[in-house]
Amino acid sequence: MEYTYHNVNFGDVKIPKDFDYPRPQKIDAMQGVHAITSDNIVIVDAQTLLIPNLSYDGEAPDAKFWVGKGTKPSPQGIRVPDENGKEVPLRRYDRKTVVLTLPGDLTVFDINHFGIWCEQFTVDFGHVLIPQDLNIPPSLKMLGVSPQVRVFFSSLVVVASIRYVYNLLRGGQGQGIIDLLRIRLVEVAMASATIAVISPACLVSRHVVSPSTNT
């Protein structure tokens, strides 16, 4: 039987040239007491914050990453685990780039500010406001993706995040974030008994749109 190839359109969707797709967004930088400073914070997705070059002297007895409603932190706020997933008093940071994940089902759309708060003495050490009109990607959890089951899809999302962050920080901070996200990707692969060997050169594209700055 002879097979004849035909060009057939089974359906398509038109994407406008001016389509404003979700992307990581820059907000204000941290600045406060106890030598707290950072570069502009990046909202990577609805549950992930990236704080570049965070500094904090580590002298307070009970400082925590903190989010909540309203224009400034209060005791009614919510603890955010540190970059190691722990809710312990913050240690000293010296221009360290930190990636934080909001707890549970909490998203940036549920909060108005992020900062560092002394829980024991209820003192605001410094915070930034989170705009409510951010056009950012959903997190994997919001998409209902289970990394243990869908490794390939999860890997694509992680790679996309690596590209965004690398393009944002390629002036000097990109490699550190790439290394961090590569570790996360390998953890996902190992959880599904899949071995993934990834080269930074394979993950980084030169044709990546920069995260926009929210003004």
C-alpha positions as semicolon CSV with decimal commas, in nm:
position;residue;x (nm);y (nm);z (nm)
1;M;0,000;0,000;0,000
2;E;0,142;0,333;-0,100
3;Y;0,147;0,604;0,171
4;T;0,096;0,963;0,061
5;Y;0,201;1,246;0,295
6;H;-0,040;1,536;0,324
7;N;0,000;1,866;0,505
8;V;-0,313;1,881;0,717
9;N;-0,395;2,138;0,984
10;F;-0,575;1,960;1,268
11;G;-0,636;2,286;1,453
12;D;-0,439;2,585;1,571
13;V;-0,447;2,876;1,812
14;K;-0,338;3,225;1,715
15;I;-0,103;3,391;1,964
16;P;-0,108;3,772;1,941
17;K;0,227;3,939;1,883
18;D;0,171;4,155;2,189
19;F;0,072;3,862;2,415
20;D;0,187;3,940;2,769
21;Y;0,293;3,595;2,889
22;P;0,362;3,523;3,259
23;R;0,724;3,570;3,360
24;P;0,932;3,632;3,674
25;Q;0,900;3,989;3,802
26;K;1,138;4,217;3,989
27;I;1,012;4,411;4,290
28;D;1,191;4,635;4,541
29;A;1,515;4,550;4,718
30;M;1,538;4,479;5,091
31;Q;1,680;4,742;5,323
32;G;1,652;4,762;5,700
33;V;1,814;4,737;6,041
34;H;2,076;4,478;6,137
35;A;2,260;4,560;5,812
36;I;1,981;4,409;5,598
37;T;2,026;4,475;5,227
38;S;1,965;4,293;4,899
39;D;1,934;4,351;4,529
40;N;1,585;4,369;4,376
41;I;1,381;4,067;4,484
42;V;1,251;3,844;4,205
43;I;0,910;3,675;4,218
44;V;1,000;3,365;4,015
45;D;0,652;3,214;4,025
46;A;0,344;3,230;4,246
47;Q;0,519;3,051;4,534
48;T;0,890;3,120;4,483
49;L;1,093;3,425;4,587
50;L;1,454;3,485;4,493
51;I;1,650;3,736;4,704
52;P;1,982;3,820;4,535
53;N;2,280;3,929;4,744
54;L;2,101;3,920;5,079
55;S;2,297;4,054;5,375
56;Y;2,197;4,036;5,742
57;D;2,426;4,051;6,047
58;G;2,263;3,753;6,223
59;E;2,264;3,928;6,561
60;A;1,890;3,918;6,637
61;P;1,767;3,629;6,857
62;D;1,460;3,523;6,657
63;A;1,462;3,671;6,305
64;K;1,247;3,489;6,048
65;F;1,146;3,538;5,688
66;W;0,792;3,670;5,717
67;V;0,490;3,745;5,495
68;G;0,140;3,871;5,559
69;K;-0,151;4,097;5,477
70;G;-0,141;4,474;5,502
71;T;0,130;4,731;5,442
72;K;0,374;4,615;5,711
73;P;0,460;4,301;5,911
74;S;0,270;4,212;6,228
75;P;0,241;3,919;6,472
76;Q;-0,046;3,792;6,254
77;G;0,196;3,719;5,973
78;I;0,323;3,384;5,848
79;R;0,671;3,232;5,878
80;V;0,846;3,142;5,555
81;P;1,098;2,856;5,579
82;D;1,457;2,949;5,496
83;E;1,642;2,824;5,189
84;N;1,692;2,489;5,366
85;G;1,321;2,450;5,443
86;K;1,365;2,522;5,816
87;E;1,174;2,763;6,042
88;V;1,467;2,851;6,267
89;P;1,620;3,190;6,360
90;L;1,807;3,326;6,062
91;R;2,183;3,303;6,055
92;R;2,417;3,564;5,914
93;Y;2,400;3,627;5,539
94;D;2,682;3,798;5,350
95;R;2,560;3,885;5,000
96;K;2,407;3,540;4,960
97;T;2,144;3,470;4,695
98;V;1,852;3,291;4,861
99;V;1,558;3,103;4,707
100;L;1,247;3,072;4,927
101;T;0,923;2,878;4,880
102;L;0,601;2,998;5,040
103;P;0,453;2,737;5,277
104;G;0,155;2,516;5,196
105;D;-0,087;2,656;4,940
106;L;0,009;3,017;5,012
107;T;0,084;3,228;4,704
108;V;0,203;3,583;4,648
109;F;-0,157;3,670;4,560
110;D;-0,253;3,601;4,923
111;I;0,000;3,840;5,078
112;N;0,095;4,208;5,060
113;H;0,448;4,215;5,198
114;F;0,764;4,011;5,254
115;G;1,037;4,085;5,505
116;I;1,249;3,982;5,800
117;W;1,072;3,991;6,138
118;C;1,184;3,923;6,495
119;E;0,912;3,691;6,618
120;Q;1,019;3,697;6,983
121;F;1,020;4,077;7,019
122;T;0,772;4,157;6,735
123;V;1,009;4,393;6,552
124;D;1,012;4,466;6,180
125;F;1,372;4,453;6,054
126;G;1,282;4,548;5,697
127;H;1,023;4,456;5,436
128;V;0,906;4,515;5,080
129;L;0,555;4,544;4,942
130;I;0,431;4,289;4,689
131;P;0,224;4,435;4,403
132;Q;-0,110;4,265;4,344
133;D;-0,110;4,287;3,964
134;L;0,189;4,060;3,900
135;N;0,174;3,854;3,581
136;I;0,383;3,558;3,698
137;P;0,384;3,185;3,623
138;P;0,203;2,939;3,851
139;S;0,410;2,707;4,067
140;L;0,436;2,335;3,990
141;K;0,218;2,265;4,292
142;M;-0,055;2,493;4,158
143;L;-0,043;2,304;3,827
144;G;-0,098;1,976;4,010
145;V;0,231;1,833;3,886
146;S;0,385;1,555;4,091
147;P;0,764;1,554;4,033
148;Q;0,787;1,187;4,133
149;V;0,545;1,090;3,855
150;R;0,612;1,342;3,582
151;V;0,985;1,392;3,587
152;F;1,016;1,504;3,228
153;F;0,757;1,781;3,255
154;S;0,900;1,895;3,586
155;S;1,245;1,904;3,433
156;L;1,126;2,131;3,155
157;V;0,978;2,374;3,405
158;V;1,298;2,374;3,610
159;V;1,504;2,434;3,296
160;A;1,278;2,725;3,204
161;S;1,328;2,871;3,550
162;I;1,704;2,827;3,517
163;R;1,699;3,016;3,189
164;Y;1,496;3,301;3,333
165;V;1,715;3,337;3,639
166;Y;2,038;3,299;3,446
167;N;1,936;3,571;3,202
168;L;1,845;3,793;3,495
169;L;2,166;3,738;3,688
170;R;2,420;3,648;3,421
171;G;2,618;3,955;3,516
172;G;2,772;3,753;3,798
173;Q;2,513;3,565;4,002
174;G;2,367;3,332;3,738
175;Q;2,599;3,035;3,783
176;G;2,519;2,998;4,153
177;I;2,146;2,983;4,083
178;I;2,201;2,740;3,797
179;D;2,392;2,510;4,031
180;L;2,112;2,529;4,288
181;L;1,839;2,448;4,038
182;R;2,046;2,172;3,879
183;I;2,067;2,010;4,223
184;R;1,689;2,035;4,258
185;L;1,645;1,877;3,914
186;V;1,878;1,589;4,001
187;E;1,682;1,535;4,325
188;V;1,361;1,508;4,121
189;A;1,523;1,261;3,883
190;M;1,658;1,046;4,165
191;A;1,315;1,036;4,329
192;S;1,186;0,857;4,019
193;A;1,491;0,632;3,980
194;T;1,599;0,837;3,680
195;I;1,958;0,949;3,640
196;A;1,999;1,289;3,476
197;V;2,333;1,433;3,379
198;I;2,291;1,796;3,280
199;S;2,548;2,036;3,146
200;P;2,508;2,410;3,211
201;A;2,576;2,468;2,842
202;C;2,270;2,258;2,759
203;L;2,047;2,443;3,001
204;V;2,133;2,800;2,912
205;S;1,992;2,957;2,600
206;R;2,115;3,283;2,457
207;H;1,767;3,361;2,333
208;V;1,583;3,406;2,659
209;V;1,349;3,692;2,740
210;S;1,458;3,885;3,047
211;P;1,227;3,893;3,349
212;S;1,041;4,221;3,347
213;T;1,071;4,484;3,617
214;N;0,753;4,581;3,795
215;T;0,746;4,955;3,837
